[in-house]
Amino acid sequence: MKRVRISQCLQSNVPLQDCTIAGWVRTKRESKENIFIEVNDGSCLSNLQVVVGVGDSSFEVAQRLHTGASVYIHGNLVPSPAAGQKWELKPVSITVFGDADQSYPLQKKKHSFEFLREIAHLRPRTNTMGAIMRIRNQVAYAIHTFFQQKGFLYVHTPIITTSDCEGAGEMFQVTTLDLVQLPVVDGTIDYTQDFFGAKAALTVSGQLEGELLAMALGDIYTFGPTFRAENSNTTRHLSEFWMVEPEMAFATLEDDCALAEEFLRFIFTWVLEKCQEDMKFFDERIKPGIIQNLEFIVKSSFEIVTYTEAIKKLQQSNEPFEFPVHWGMDLQTEHERWLTEKYFKKPIIVINYPKAIKAFYMKLNDDNNTVRAMDVLVPGVGEIIGGSEREDRYEVLLARMQEMGLNPDDYWWYLDIRKFGSAPHAGFGLGFERAIQFITGMQNIRDVIAFPRTPGNAKF
C-alpha cells in the first residue's frame, strides 16, 4: 500500500480508495457513535480528520489512542459532511507504532514560545514550528533557484578558518589542545602545536573565500552555517545561523544593489505563491498585515539614497530618537524604520557609508572618507541585506588593514588575489534566519530555527 501525504489528501479533487497515511495524533474526541481523530504528518498546516464508527474493526484501537501517538492508517478518503473540511478518512485499519501517555506536553491548549523552546525536541509538531520549517524549506529552494537560474555557481567555503572576516574577534575557537596543560612559549600559547598549526575558529562569513572563488569562476554564491560568539541575548541574535552570500566578478556597487533588489523580490514572491496556507496562519495568528507588507515590497521599486542624505533627513525629522543622529554613526533600527516607514514609505538602499563604521574590505570612495557599501532596508524591520563593492586595489586594501589594526600577514592570500588579475567585484550577505523572521512576523529569532544556539544554551 502506497503511503500518501496528508497535503495530497486534502488537495485531492476526487475520493481516494485504499488510502494510507502515517502521522501523529493531534487531538481525539469521542461522541456516542464515533471517535474523531485529527492526524498531522507535517506536510501541511491542516490536519486530516479520521472518523471511526462504533462498529468499525479499528474502534478499540482508536479508543486507546492518546495525543502524540504515531499511527499508520489505511482506509478510504471520502467527502466530509462536517463544515469547513472537504475530506475525511474512514479507516479500515489503524496501526499504532508508538503510543504517547498523558504526560505528553503538547496538549490542546496555547503554549508560550518560551515554554516550547524548553521542549525543542517536540516543538516541530506544533502548528507554528511546522509552518516555520515548511517556509524555511521553500525559501531555501527559492534561493538556490534564483541563483542557479542566473548562472551563479554554488560553492562551499570553509567552516573552520584562521582569519576573522569582520575583524571583530567574536569567534568560537576550535582547538584540540589540552586546556588544562596548554603549550606556552614566552608567555603565549604555542598554536603551532594545535591541530591546524595555527589559531583556528568557526567562520563568521564565507565572504573572503567566496571572493577568491569569484576571481576564478565568475559569479558564485555560498549558503551555509556561520557562527558568532557575540554575548547577546536579543530577539535578533543567534550564535549559529545560516548566511546567503553571493559574489559577482566584474561587478560594481550598482550591480550589487540591483541584484539584492531582484533577489528579495524573487524570494518574497516565491513564498507568497508556494506557502499560502502557512502565510495565512502567520498573518492571522502572529502578525496581521505581513502578507500585505510582502506584496507591497514585491511591487515597490527600491529607492537608492546615500548615507549622508539619510542622515540629513533623519536630523530634519524632529523625531525623538533614542539614539541621537549625527554623521558618522551606525544607523540604528529606529532610524532605518523611520526612513522606510515614515519618510520614503517603501524599501530603500542606503549607500556610501563612512569608512570608520564599515569593514576593511569595502572599496574606498574617491573622497577617502566613505566606502562603497550598501544596506537594503525594508518596512517592518530595517536592514535585511548588507553588502559592498570590494576593495580590489592592493595598496589601498593594505592601507585599510593597517589603519584598522589588522595584521596583513594573516590575510596574505586575500591580498595576493589583488596582485594577480584583480578585478572589480561585489557581493552581499543575507542572514537566512533574519529573512525568515521578517517573512513570518515572528518576534524572536530563536523561534525560526529548530534548535537555536544562543549564549548559555546549546541544548538538543
C-alpha positions in Angstrom: 0.0 0.0 0.0 1.5 3.3 -1.1 1.5 6.0 1.6 0.3 9.4 0.7 0.9 12.7 2.4 -1.9 14.5 4.2 -1.3 17.5 2.0 -2.0 15.3 -1.1 -5.2 14.0 0.5 -6.5 17.5 1.3 -5.7 18.8 -2.1 -7.3 15.9 -3.9 -10.2 16.6 -6.3 -11.6 13.1 -6.1 -12.2 10.5 -3.3 -9.3 8.1 -2.8 -9.7 4.3 -2.2 -7.2 2.3 -0.3 -5.5 5.4 1.0 -2.7 5.0 3.6 -1.4 7.9 5.8 1.2 8.0 8.5 1.4 10.7 11.1 0.9 11.8 14.7 -2.4 12.2 16.6 -3.0 15.9 17.3 -6.4 15.5 19.1 -9.0 13.0 19.8 -12.7 13.4 20.8 -15.5 10.9 21.2 -19.2 11.0 20.7 -21.8 8.3 21.2 -21.4 7.0 17.7 -17.9 8.0 16.6 -14.3 8.7 17.6 -12.8 11.7 15.8 -9.0 11.7 15.4 -7.1 14.6 14.0 -3.8 13.4 12.4 -0.9 15.5 11.0 2.2 14.4 9.2 4.0 17.7 8.9 3.3 18.1 5.2 0.8 20.9 5.7 -0.8 23.0 8.4 -4.2 21.3 8.3 -5.0 18.0 10.0 -6.8 15.2 8.4 -9.8 14.0 10.3 -10.2 10.3 10.8 -13.7 9.1 11.7 -14.0 5.7 13.4 -17.5 4.4 13.9 -18.6 2.3 16.9 -18.9 -0.9 14.9 -15.7 -0.4 12.9 -12.9 -3.0 13.3 -10.5 -0.3 14.4 -12.7 1.1 17.1 -10.9 -0.5 20.1 -7.5 0.7 18.8 -8.9 4.2 18.4 -10.2 4.2 21.9 -6.7 3.5 23.3 -5.1 6.3 21.3 -3.6 9.4 23.0 -2.5 12.7 21.7 1.1 12.4 20.4 0.9 8.8 19.3 2.3 7.8 15.9 -0.1 5.9 13.7 -0.4 4.2 10.3 -4.0 4.4 9.0 -5.3 2.6 5.9 -8.8 3.5 4.6 -10.9 5.5 2.2 -10.8 9.2 1.7 -14.5 10.3 1.4 -16.3 13.7 1.3 -16.9 15.1 4.8 -20.3 16.2 5.9 -18.7 18.5 8.5 -18.5 22.2 7.8 -15.0 23.6 7.0 -13.4 20.5 5.7 -13.6 18.8 2.3 -12.4 15.3 3.1 -12.2 12.8 6.0 -10.7 9.4 6.2 -12.8 6.3 7.0 -10.3 3.7 8.3 -10.1 0.1 7.5 -7.2 -0.5 9.9 -5.2 1.5 12.4 -1.6 0.5 13.4 -0.1 2.2 16.4 3.7 2.4 16.1 4.4 4.5 19.2 1.9 5.4 21.9 2.1 8.6 24.0 0.8 8.7 27.5 -0.9 11.5 29.4 2.4 13.2 30.2 2.8 14.3 26.6 3.4 18.0 27.0 1.7 19.3 23.7 -1.9 19.1 24.7 -4.7 21.0 23.0 -4.1 24.4 24.6 -2.0 27.5 23.8 1.7 27.1 24.8 4.0 30.1 25.1 7.0 30.3 22.7 9.3 30.4 25.8 7.9 27.1 27.0 8.2 25.5 23.6 11.9 26.4 23.4 12.4 24.2 26.5 11.0 21.2 24.7 12.6 21.9 21.3 12.7 18.1 20.6 8.8 18.2 20.4 8.0 21.7 19.2 8.4 20.8 15.5 5.0 19.1 16.0 3.3 22.5 16.8 1.5 24.5 14.1 3.9 27.4 14.4 7.1 25.5 14.1 5.8 23.2 11.4 4.9 26.2 9.4 8.3 27.8 10.0 10.1 24.6 8.8 8.0 24.5 5.6 8.7 28.1 4.9 12.4 27.7 5.6 12.3 24.8 3.1 10.7 26.9 0.4 12.9 30.0 1.0 16.0 27.8 0.7 14.6 26.3 -2.5 13.9 29.8 -3.8 17.4 31.0 -3.0 19.0 28.1 -4.9 16.5 28.5 -7.8 17.2 32.3 -8.1 21.0 32.0 -8.3 21.0 28.8 -10.5 18.7 30.5 -13.0 21.1 33.5 -13.1 24.1 31.2 -13.8 25.7 31.6 -10.3 27.9 28.7 -9.2 27.1 27.2 -5.8 30.3 26.9 -3.8 31.2 25.6 -0.3 33.5 27.8 1.8 35.3 26.6 4.9 33.5 26.4 8.3 36.9 26.3 10.1 39.1 29.3 9.4 42.2 31.1 10.7 41.0 34.6 9.7 38.3 36.9 11.0 36.3 38.2 8.1 34.7 41.0 10.2 37.7 41.8 12.3 35.6 41.9 15.4 37.2 39.0 17.2 33.8 37.4 18.2 34.7 33.9 17.0 34.4 30.4 18.5 37.8 28.9 18.9 38.5 25.4 17.5 41.3 23.5 19.2 42.5 20.1 20.2 45.0 21.4 22.7 44.7 20.2 26.3 43.1 23.1 28.0 44.5 22.0 31.4 48.1 21.9 30.1 48.4 24.4 27.3 51.7 24.6 25.5 53.2 28.0 26.3 56.2 29.7 24.8 57.5 33.1 26.1 54.2 33.6 27.9 51.9 33.0 25.0 50.1 29.9 23.7 52.0 28.0 21.1 49.4 27.3 18.4 51.9 25.6 16.2 51.2 22.5 18.3 47.5 22.8 17.7 45.7 20.6 15.1 45.9 23.1 12.3 49.2 24.6 13.3 47.6 28.0 14.0 44.8 29.5 16.0 41.6 28.5 14.3 37.9 29.3 14.8 34.4 28.8 13.3 33.7 31.2 10.5 31.6 34.3 10.8 31.3 34.5 7.0 32.3 32.7 3.8 32.8 36.0 2.0 36.6 36.2 1.8 37.0 32.7 0.4 33.9 33.5 -1.8 35.8 36.4 -3.3 38.7 34.2 -4.2 36.4 31.7 -6.0 34.6 34.6 -7.8 38.0 35.7 -9.1 38.3 32.4 -10.9 34.8 31.1 -11.6 32.8 34.3 -12.1 29.5 34.8 -10.2 29.2 32.4 -7.2 27.1 32.1 -4.0 27.5 30.4 -0.7 24.7 29.2 1.6 25.8 27.7 4.8 26.2 27.9 8.6 28.1 30.7 10.2 28.9 31.4 13.8 29.4 34.4 16.0 30.5 34.4 19.7 28.6 37.6 20.4 27.3 37.6 24.0 23.9 39.0 23.0 20.6 37.8 24.2 18.4 40.0 22.0 15.5 38.7 19.9 17.6 39.3 16.7 20.8 37.4 17.5 21.8 33.8 17.2 25.3 32.2 17.8 24.8 29.8 15.0 22.9 31.0 11.9 22.8 30.5 8.1 24.1 33.0 5.6 23.5 33.5 1.9 26.4 35.3 0.3 26.6 35.9 -3.5 29.7 37.4 -5.0 29.8 38.8 -8.6 33.0 39.2 -10.6 33.5 42.3 -12.8 30.7 44.0 -10.8 30.2 47.4 -9.1 28.1 48.7 -6.2 25.3 49.5 -8.7 25.3 45.9 -9.8 25.1 44.7 -6.2 22.1 47.0 -5.4 20.3 45.7 -8.5 20.9 42.0 -7.6 19.8 42.5 -4.0 16.5 44.1 -5.1 15.8 41.4 -7.6 16.7 38.7 -5.1 14.4 39.9 -2.4 11.5 40.4 -4.9 12.0 36.8 -6.1 12.1 35.0 -2.8 9.1 37.0 -1.4 7.1 36.3 -4.5 8.0 32.6 -4.2 6.8 32.4 -0.6 3.5 34.2 -1.3 2.8 31.7 -4.1 4.1 28.5 -2.6 3.2 28.9 1.1 -0.3 30.4 1.0 -1.7 28.3 3.9 1.2 28.8 6.2 1.5 32.5 5.4 -2.2 32.9 6.1 -1.6 31.3 9.5 1.2 33.8 10.3 -0.9 36.7 9.0 -3.9 35.7 11.2 -2.1 34.4 14.4 1.3 36.1 14.6 1.5 39.4 12.8 -1.5 40.8 10.9 -0.5 42.5 7.7 2.7 40.6 6.9 1.2 39.3 3.6 0.3 42.8 2.6 3.8 44.0 3.5 5.5 41.4 1.4 3.1 42.1 -1.5 3.9 45.8 -1.1 7.7 45.2 -1.2 7.4 42.9 -4.3 5.6 45.7 -6.2 7.8 48.5 -5.0 10.9 50.0 -6.7 13.7 50.3 -4.2 15.0 53.9 -3.8 18.7 54.4 -3.6 19.8 57.1 -1.1 23.3 58.0 0.2 24.1 57.7 3.9 24.7 61.4 4.0 21.3 62.1 2.6 19.7 59.7 5.0 21.4 61.3 8.0 20.2 64.7 6.8 16.6 63.6 6.5 16.8 62.0 10.0 18.2 65.2 11.5 15.4 67.2 9.9 12.7 64.9 11.1 12.4 66.2 14.7 11.7 62.7 15.8 12.6 61.9 19.5 15.0 59.1 18.6 16.6 57.1 21.4 19.9 57.4 19.6 20.7 61.0 18.6 21.6 61.3 14.9 24.9 62.5 13.7 27.1 61.9 10.7 29.5 59.0 11.3 27.2 56.9 13.4 25.9 53.5 12.5 22.2 53.7 11.7 20.0 52.0 14.4 16.8 50.0 13.7 14.7 53.0 14.8 16.4 55.2 12.2 16.1 52.6 9.4 12.4 52.0 10.2 11.7 55.8 10.2 13.3 56.1 6.8 11.4 53.1 5.2 8.0 53.5 7.0 7.6 57.2 7.6 9.7 59.1 5.1 10.1 57.0 1.9 7.3 54.6 2.8 8.9 51.8 0.8 12.2 49.8 0.7 15.4 51.8 0.2 19.0 51.0 -0.3 21.5 53.2 1.6 24.9 53.5 0.0 28.3 55.1 0.7 28.7 54.7 4.5 31.6 56.3 6.5 34.6 54.1 6.3 35.1 54.2 10.0 32.0 52.1 10.7 32.5 49.6 7.9 34.7 46.6 7.3 38.2 46.8 5.9 37.3 45.0 2.6 34.9 47.6 1.4 36.0 49.8 -1.6 37.1 53.3 -0.6 35.5 56.1 -2.5 37.4 59.0 -4.0 36.5 61.2 -1.1 38.7 58.9 1.1 36.1 59.2 3.8 33.3 56.8 2.7 33.2 53.3 1.2 31.0 51.7 -1.5 28.8 49.9 1.0 25.1 49.3 0.8 22.3 48.2 3.1 18.9 47.2 2.0 16.2 48.5 4.4 12.6 47.3 4.3 9.5 48.4 6.2 8.8 46.5 9.4 12.4 45.5 10.3 15.0 47.8 8.8 18.2 46.3 7.5 17.7 42.9 5.8 20.8 42.8 3.5 24.3 44.3 3.8 26.9 44.3 1.1 29.5 46.3 -0.8 31.8 46.6 -3.7 35.1 45.0 -2.6 38.4 46.8 -2.5 40.3 45.4 -5.5 43.3 47.7 -5.2 46.3 46.1 -3.4 47.8 49.2 -1.9 44.5 50.7 -0.8 43.4 47.4 0.8 46.8 47.0 2.6 46.5 50.6 4.0 42.9 49.9 5.2 44.1 46.8 7.0 46.9 48.7 8.8 44.5 51.6 9.5 42.1 49.2 11.3 44.8 47.4 13.3 44.7 44.2 11.3 47.9 42.2 10.6 48.3 41.9 6.8 50.3 38.7 7.3 47.1 37.0 8.5 45.4 37.9 5.2 48.3 37.4 2.8 46.3 35.2 0.5 43.4 37.7 0.4 45.9 40.4 -0.5 47.6 38.1 -3.1 44.5 37.9 -5.2 44.7 41.7 -5.7 48.2 41.3 -7.3 47.3 38.6 -9.8 44.5 39.5 -12.2 42.5 41.7 -9.8 39.1 42.8 -11.0 36.1 44.8 -9.6 33.7 42.6 -7.7 30.8 43.0 -5.3 28.5 40.9 -3.1 26.2 40.9 -0.1 25.0 38.8 2.8 21.5 37.8 3.8 21.0 36.3 7.2 18.7 33.4 6.5 17.0 33.4 9.9 16.6 37.2 9.8 14.8 36.8 6.5 12.5 34.0 7.9 11.8 36.2 10.9 10.8 39.0 8.6 8.7 36.9 6.3 6.7 35.2 9.1 6.5 38.1 11.6 7.9 36.1 14.4 9.2 38.3 17.2 12.1 36.2 18.4 14.7 34.8 16.0 15.0 31.7 18.3 11.6 30.6 17.1 12.5 30.5 13.4 15.2 27.8 13.7 14.6 24.3 15.0 17.5 24.2 17.6 18.7 27.7 18.5 22.2 28.3 19.7 22.5 31.3 22.0 24.7 32.4 24.9 24.3 29.7 27.6 22.2 27.5 25.5 23.2 24.6 23.2 20.6 22.0 24.3 19.2 19.5 21.9 
